């Protein structure tokens, strides 16, 4: 008997740009400010010694350079790298953006594209994938 169910093909991941941005988010003890160390149109990775549990929905305030106020977003923690885990990645958490409206998505995409264009030509196509 053959398995006729098809597995969904994951969508291509967005280019991720390494760039530090201040980001604030709510925890049980209040708002915390940390640094996002990379960003894509679909999410970011926050450098933090105390990542939130995978699956946690979080409110984010992301400060984009040149913006007069932070971008207010919601996201879901999709992956964590606790402090002390062997490997080269900094401790923290990956957050996927949820329900981003067109205006916010455009601002994020424009910022990521400006950063990508600032890379040397031979590195533009090799920006890491998220």
N, C-alpha and C positions, 0 to 999 in steps of 0.2 A: 504494500500500500504506500503510495507516495504522499508526501506532505504537500498539499496544495496551498498552504498559507504562505504568503510572501512577507518577508521582513521589510519594514520600511527602510528606504534608503535615506541615511542622514543627509541633511542639507549641507552644502559646502560651508566650511567655517570661515568666518570673516578674518581678514588680515588683522593681526594684532601688532600694535606699535609699542615698543618699550619707551615709556615716558612717565616721569613721576608727576602725579597730580594730587593735591590735597583732597581728601574725601572724608565726609562725616557720615556716621550711621548710628542708628539707635541700637543699644543693647539693653539688657535688664537694668543696668546701672545708669542709663542716660545716654546722651550722644557722645560718641568717641570720635576723635579725629586721627586718621592714619594717612598713609600714602598709598595711592594706587600706583603700581609700578609698571603696568601696561594697560592698554585700552584698545578696544575695537568697537565697531558699531553695535555689537551684540552683548558686550559686557566688559568687565575689568577684573584685575587681580589686585587685591588689597594686601599689602605687607602688614601683618599683625601677628604678635606673639600669641594672641588668644582668638583664633578664628571661631566664628559661630558654627553651629552644627549644620551639616549638609541638609538641604531642604528648608532651611530657615528663610522666610521672606523678610526682607529688610528694606527700610527706606534709606535712600542715599542722597547726599547733597554733594555733587561733584563740581569742583571749581575749575572751569576751563579758563585758560589765560585769555585776557582781553574781554571777558564777559563781565558785565556789571553786577551779576548775581549768580549764585551757583545753580546748576541744573538739578532739579528735584526729581528723582527717579525712584522706582521700586525695582527690586531684583530678588533673585533666589540664589542662595549659596549652592553651588553645584559640585564643588570640590574643595578640600582643605589640605593643607600641608602643615601639620602641627610643628611647633618649635622642637628642635632636636631630632627631627626625622632625617635620616641619612639622605644625602643627595645634594644637588647644587641649587635647587629652587629655594627661594626665601620662604620663611614661614608665612602663612597667610591663607587667604581663601579666594576662590574664583566665584564671581557673582555674575549671573546672566540677567540682563535687563528684562523686565516684564512690562507689557502694555505701554510701550513708549509711543507718545503721540508724534505726528509727523514733524512738528516744529522742533521738538527735542532731538529726534532722530537726525534731522537735517543738521542741527548744530554739532552733534557728535560726529557724524560722518564728515562734515566739512573740516573739523579739527583734525580728525585722524588722517584725512587726505592731505592736509597741509603738512603734517608731520612726515607722512610717507614721501611727499614730494621733496622735502628737505633732505632726505637721505641721498647718499651718492647713488648714481644711476644703477650701478651693479648690485646694490642692496635693496632696491625698491621691490623687485619681484620676489625677493627671498625673505620678506618680512614674515615673522613667525605667524602660524595659523592658530586661530582659536576656535 
